[in-house]
Amino acid sequence: MNIFYLLIGVSLLAALIFLAAFIWAVKNGQFDDEKTPSYRILFDDEPEELPEAENNTKKTN
């Protein structure tokens, strides 16, 4: 039965640590930007650059 008291104490301590980490994240602005992640998939990726040899041949054609 004594182990239950230990487990309850440890679980409450872990919950308080997670609550403190969440409050710290909110105060530091981790959750401020709500719009950009949903629009990020719509943006095109950066085009891949061709090596110099292929750039020169494409310009001359």
N, C-alpha and C positions, 0 to 999 in steps of 0.2 A: 504494500500500500504506500510505503514511503517513496517508491519510485515514481508514483503519479505526481507527487508534489514536485519532484525534481523535473519531470517532463513538462509540467504546467509552467514552472518557472523558466525553463529554457525556451519553451515556445513563446512565452510572453516577451522574453528578452529579444528573441529573433524578430518577432513582430514589431517591436519598438525600433529595432535597427532598420528594418525595411521601411517603416513609416518615416523615420528621420531621413533616410536616403531619398525617399519620394518628395518630401517637403523641400529638401535641399535642391533637388532637380527642378522643381517648380519655381523656386525663388531665383534660380540661376538662368531661367529662360529656356529650358530644354523643350518645352512644349508650346512655345509661342507661335511658331510657323505651322499653320494648319492647312494652308492652301497649296503651297509649292510642291509637296510630295505627290499630290494627286495630279498635278499638271506635268510633272517631270517626264512621264512616259510619252507625252505628246511631242516633246522636243526631239529633233533629229540628233543622231550621234555626230561627233566630229568626223569629217571625211578623212580617210586614211591618206597619208602622203605617199606619193610614188617615189621610188629611188631616183637619184639624179640621172642615171642613164635613161630611164623611161621618160623622164620629164623632157630631156633634150630631144628625143626622137619624136615625141608627140608635138613639140613646138615646130619642128621642121616640116611635118607633114601637112 
